[in-house]
Structures are given as C-alpha cells and as structure tokens.
Amino acid sequence: MSHELWFRTPAPDWFEALPLGNGHLSAKVFGRVGAERIALNLDDVWSGDAPRELTGCGCPGQAS
C-alpha cells in the first residue's frame, strides 16, 4: 500500500493547499516552484491562551 500523494499541478493558493502538521504547529505550502509560499500557524494564536513553555523530552541530540 502506497502512502504517497501526487498532483498534476501545484496548489495555486492557500485554499487548495494541503495542510501539514501535528495539531500544535501547522503549515500550508502552495505556489509555483520559483514562487513557493509557506503559511505557518501556531494553535496559541487562535486559542486565546498565553504562549506555552515548550519543554523537550531530554532526548540525545534534541534541539534547544
């Protein structure tokens, strides 16, 4: 079973772009190769809560 998506043309605008993310941070990529745009969204912006303190897992090689 393949888990790949292929499209004949790139998404021309935000409304046709596919959402990517994990529920906290998301993005939509759209536009042509030479003029690609990436729209980022953080859930704190829409929830009305104060910004969270992001803590890591203490894993080796973790970005700080």
N, C-alpha and C positions, 0 to 999 in steps of 0.2 A: 504494500500500500504506500503510495507516494504522498508526501506531505508538502508538496510544492504548489505554488500558485503562479501561473503565467498569464500575462495580459499582453494583448497585441499593441496597445498604446499606453503611454504613461497617463496618470491621472492629471487632468488639466487644472483642477482647482481643489480646494480643501474639501468640498462636498463629495467628491468622488474618490478621495484618497482612503486607503485602508488604515484603520487605527492600529497602532503598535503600543504595547506597554504592559504593565503589571498591576494596574489598579491604583497605583500611587503616582507614578510618572508615566506620561503617555506622549506619543508623537504621531504626527501625520506627515508623510512625505509625498510631495506632489510637484509637478512641473517637469519640464524637459531636462535632459542631462546637463546642458550648458547653463540652465537657469533653475536648478532644483531648489525647492524651499522645504524647510523642516519646521513645522509648528509644534512646539513643546507645550505641555500642560502639566501642572502640578496640582494635586487634589486640594492642597491647603488654600489655594487661591479661591476655590469655589465653595469650600465648606464653611468659611467664616471663622474657623478656629485659628488660633495663633500658630505660628510656624512650629513644627515639631523638632525635637532634638533627635537627630538620626544617629543611632548607635550601631556599631558594627558587631559582627559575630566573633571577633577575635581570631579569625582565621589567618593562617600564614599567607603573606602576600596581599593582605587586604589594603585597599587604598584608604588613606586617611585624610 
